Amino acid sequence: MPVGLLGIEGLERPEMEAILHRAKDFQPLQNQSFLRLDLLKGKMVVNLFFEASTRTRTSFEIAAKRLGADAISITASASSVSKGESLVDTLNTLAAMRPDAIIMRHSASGAPHFLARYLPTPIINAGDGTHEHPTQALLDARTILDQRESLEGLRVAIIGDIAHSRVARSNVYLLSKFGAKVVLCGPASLLPRELERIAPNVTLSNDMREAITGADVIMMLRVQLERQHEAAFPAGEYFQFYGLRPDHLLLAKPNAIVMHPGPINRGREISSEVADSQKSVILNQVENGIAVRMAVLERILCAQ
Amino acid sequence: MSILIKNGRVIDPWAKLDGIADVLIHDEVIAGVGLNIDEAGAQIFDASGLIVAPGFIDMHVHLREPGFEHAETIESGSRAAAAGGFTSICCMPNTAPVNDNATVTSYIIERARRYAVVNVFPIGAITKGSMGEQLAAIGSMKQAGIVAISDDGKPVMNARMMRRAMEFARSHRLPVIDHCEDLHLSAGGDMHEGLHSVRYGLRGIPACSEDVMVARDILLAEVTGAKFHVAHISSKHSVEMVAFAKARGLAVTCETTPHHFALSDDDMAPYDSNYKMKPPLRSVPHVSAVTAGIVSGAIDALATDHAPHPGSEKMQEFEQCPFGILGLETAIGIALDKLIHPGKISLRRMVELFTTGPAEILGLNRGSLAIGAPADVTIFDTDRQWTYDVNKSQSKSRNSPFHNQMFRGGPVATIVGGVFAWKLE
């Protein structure tokens, strides 16, 4: 079974350390628009996105191209899926094209795992349902490490619709494995109690002020309106109780940083002042996305 | 035609019999049970070292005919039943069209008469199309031959509708079988709501979605005096409530499936739809409570909820796959593996769960080896090691989590109406 990247839950710390370390080498490349490496010359990756995404898809595309690989993007609406082709058939067709890796985003949790059972091609999970988004957690870690010596002992508050967040899950697994203390915060209906047990050093809170107190990192999540089955919290109250405002930052550590996986909803989960402030590293996250994905692609495609 | 089953350990709970004996079948009925029966011209079946029991009854099977014959037919499902040691099966009405009138009931009975190798007793729908809005033609279906009513696959969400159905059923002497699930609480759920559903990022089906419905139906059964039966019970509180209802003298019964005492959500292979069914595989405390309910007698019957689905439907994203797994051919193996070999219940109790249990709930004149009773006999053993190969299943479908599982003991021969419907090769 060829190694792709399906999730953080099963990854060992040394593996992640290697990727984070290698990503540093790729960071300066962002400033050199004409420099390309040929590490992946002759390789072809397919971006298979069954869900809307501009930033992640282009991030992977750029990462592949900067390494000299060919990248093809297929979005669901343009493909046969809208004609009723099943998931297995779509992938059988792709596998016949023999890509060196498939980067896949899908709205169903476990979709890449399902395919990995039947396809020999390495699959990189670019987000599956509400399950995991491994490269997001890696780029988040890289961003924190750009500001801090290590993740060990850091207090990280992740705030928002945790129940439906693959970003939250992947971050919980990664941060916990690196010895950080994670506080998950959100409305009770979006914070199932079992989350406390998915990894060590995780606590839950419904009180945003309590979660942010003493935090080194404040990670805001987008409120996932398109994923919710039913209104799990009273409409119109969200920003009042779970939106990040400048006065909250006074509760955190003086050098705390503010993160968000994007795209941000100004005035919904984060105020414009905070999003545009010095403490926000949101744009660094985007830049690190390319560097981390380059490291991941190199690791997986050069291993073959 | 005579069959003489010799030297088996005959376990007939109805007759309170457990000992080595011969069983004589003449034409289509049981002609004698005793020691050293001699019958010239009879076909001899040597049952030394085997258990000889009244034909097992599976009161919860999906035969998919009419309408879903690509998944299973009455014929193929009956063959799977015989291969699992069952001589009688009750088929649920969620066919297409739904069995909500005498015409469909008669169709099923006629198809079974012609093509089934075991006895088939249809269960009729509670409401038209099982849509929960209007009562189905219960009276005429009873005349056509249904043995119970159920909207299985769905609950009856409207309490007033369920009350009327129970009143009606009582007057026609039909038990009401409910698939207990509050659809609002379970909305969108694909597996048990617990640690694993959170880990997998899948929406959960909480145990309380079963419990609130069981509680409601027990109270309605008390008000209406109906015979109420909980289908595929899986939750700790539900088992407790059924036991409580029985202690108060209510006509409440329940069944569970082999997979609900054999597997928990810890055992699920990630995103493998062979572990996806309703009610879902729950966490260990629930599985323990179900097992305890079998041991204590709170649970009256074992029924497989055999639910075939073709590969094309079960090979999709987990959340898209339909609910249900096969069960007929592995029921005895699992019961022996999880209940008998670990010494949790006696063989007599196991036989009850498959014979007198379902027979009494449905008022069927089956489940015993009484003289004159239909010659339905289940012969199984408790020792032979065998491996379940789903690809050799008699079913048209292949959706089982027990593929390649080893069992110790299983069905050996199945006799229906005095004829061998299946024999171990």
Interface residues (C-beta under 8 A of the other chain):
Chain A: E9 S86 L87 V88 H106 A108 S109 G110 A111 H113 F114 D128 G129 T130 H131 E132 A163 R166 R169 P192 E194 L195 R197 I198 H229 E230
Chain B: A187 G188 E193 G194 L195 S197 V198 R199 Y200 G201 L202 R203 P270 Y271 S312 M315 Q316 E317 F318 E319 Q320
